[in-house]
């Protein structure tokens, strides 16, 4: 899922990589105590994440997750969700609820369907794979891969020709799919009453390599983490 700030955010680079190396070398008498509970997720975009466990903090439903080396906050969009990424255009997005979607090919916003998986599968401008069962933090859901095939005359919040608005955030901004990115979408339709969407995104040439690395993070999700 392409997010609004990805159009304007210069993400990572050598400076952040060096910051992460410096942070990973820091230590102190309280290091073991810090490791005993999840760290709070930074509230700002572009902040390096030290390897370890993090709490989603203000985002609900709350959860914790673990990252290895090289991750950073990419975009924080409270209360709807956030994205973390690695150097280059590779990221994981967490959307904590989906209440409104865009009628395919238009700027008309409608109530999100109960069967969100089916909605994506039937979307006329998405090429999707067959859904497969998945479990994230003990919650059952479905996952599938997709790419967008937007008509040339389309124009939305995302721009024109190579993108398609998908759903509306509470901020009034849209989340969208964009060519030529490939996405693995995980949909959990009942996490404490919410429909949670996790998207793993990369360019097609990097997708197969990035997905296993991203799924290692998703596999550490624990709902109710604090």
N, C-alpha and C positions, 0 to 999 in steps of 0.2 A: 504494500500500500504506500503510495507516495503521499507525503505529508506536506502541509503548507510551507514550513520553514526550510524544507529541502531545496526550495527554489532560490533561497537567499542565504543559506548557511554555508560558510566555508568550513567543512568538517575535517577535524583531526589535522594530519600533517606532522612534520618532523617535530614541531614545538611540543605538541601534546604527547607524542611518543616519548620525548625526552622527559617530560613531566612525569609520565607514568613510571619510567625507569627510576627517577629520583624518588618518587613516592614509595615504590616497592622496596627501596633500600632503606627507608626510614624505619626506625624501631624505637622501642622504649620499654620501660617497665610495665606499661599498661597494655602492651601488644596482645598478650594472651587473653586479657580481659576483653579487649575489643573483639577478638575472634569468637568469644563465647556467645555473642548475640549478633543478629544481622545489623549491618551499618544502615543508617538512613540514606535513602537515595538522594543524591544532590538535586536541588530544585532548579538549577540553571542548566541551560543547553551547553554542550561542548565540554563537560567536565569529565576528566579521566576517572575511571573506576578501578580501584585497586582490586586485585584478585580476592575473591571472598564472597560472602553472603550479604545480600542487601534486602531491605524492607521496602515495599511499595509506598509506605507512609500514608499520605493523604488520599491515595487512590483506593476506591472501593469497587468490588470486594478486595480486601487487603490480601497480600501474598508476599512471599519472599522468594528469592532466586539467587543462584550463584553464577559468577563469571570467572573466567580465567584471565590471562594477560591480553591487553590490547583493546579492551572495550571502553567506551565513553558514552555519556548521555548525549543523545542526538537532538531530541526535541521533547520538551515537557509541555503537555497540554492539559493541565488539571481543569476539571475533574475527570475528563474523558479518558485520558491515557497518556502514554509516553513511548518514546523509541530510544533504543540504544544501538550503537553501531560500531563498526571497525573501520580502519583506514580504507578510504575509497567509498564507493556507494554500495555498501552492504549493511543491512540493519535488520533488527527485530522490532516490531511494533506491538504494543499491548493496548487494546481498546477495551475499556472496562464495561461499556454498555453501548448498545446500538438502538436508538429509538426511532430514527427517521432515515429513510433511504431516498435516493433520487430515482424517479421513474426513468428507466433506461433511455438514454439519448436525449433527455430533457433536463431542464432546471426545476421541474416540479418535484417538490418534496412530499413524500407520503409516509404513513406509519410503517415501521419496519414489520415485515411478515413474521409470523411465528416460526415458519420453516425457512430460516435464513440460508441454510445450505441449498435447499431447492431453489431459492431465489437467485443465488449466484449461478447455479447449474443451468438455469433457464435464461440467464441474461443474454440477450442477442449479440452483445458486443464483447463477450468474454469467451475465450477458448479454454475449457476446463478439462481436467482429468477426472476419472471416476473417483468419487469419495471413498475413503478408507477409514475404518474405525481407529480412534486414537484415545489415549487416556493422558491427561495432564493433571498432576497432583491428585490423582484419584478420581477426577471428574471425567466422565466419558464424553466424547465428542467425535467430530469427523474432520478429516483433512483432505485437501486436494490442491493440485497445482493449477495455475492459470496465467494467461497473458491477455492483455487487452488488444482488441482490434477495432479501434475507434473509426467512425466514418469521417471522411475529409471535411465535411461541412459542420462537424460538431464544434460547439463552443460553450465552455462552462467556466466555473471558478478556476479550473486547472489550466485554462487557456484553450487551445484549439488543435485539431487534427490528430494529435498523438496521445491523447489522454481521455479519461472518462471519470466524471465525478461519481462516487459510489454512495457515501452516506454523510450525513450532516452532524457536525459536532455541536455541543451545546453553546459553543462560542460563535456559531454562525458560519464557521469555516467548513469546507468540504474536505473529506479524504478521498483520494482518487487513485486509480491505476494508471500507469504511464508506460508507453512503449519506449524502449524495447525491454523493460524490466520484466523479470519472471518472479512470480510470487508463490510461496507455499502458504496456504491459508488454513488455519486451525480454528474451528468454530466450536465453542462450548456453550450450549444453549441453556444451561441451568447451573450457574455458579452463584449460589445464594440468591437465586431469583433473577440474576442478570445473564444476558448473552454476552460472553466475552469472546473477542476475536484477537487472535495472534497471527501476525503476518511476518514471514521471513522473505526478504527481498534482496535481489542481486541482479546484475546483468547476466544474460544467458551464459556467457563464457565463464562466469565465476560461480554460477548457481550450484552446480553439483558439488563443488568443493566447499562452498560456504554452508550449505544446508546441514551437513552433519555437525559442523561446529556450532551452528545456531541451535540445533536440536539438543545439544549437550546442555545449553542454558535452559531451554524449555523443560527438559527432563528434571531439572532441579526445583521446579516451582512447587511451593507448599502453600496452599490456601490458608488464610488466617494468620500468616506470618506477621510479625510486628517488630 
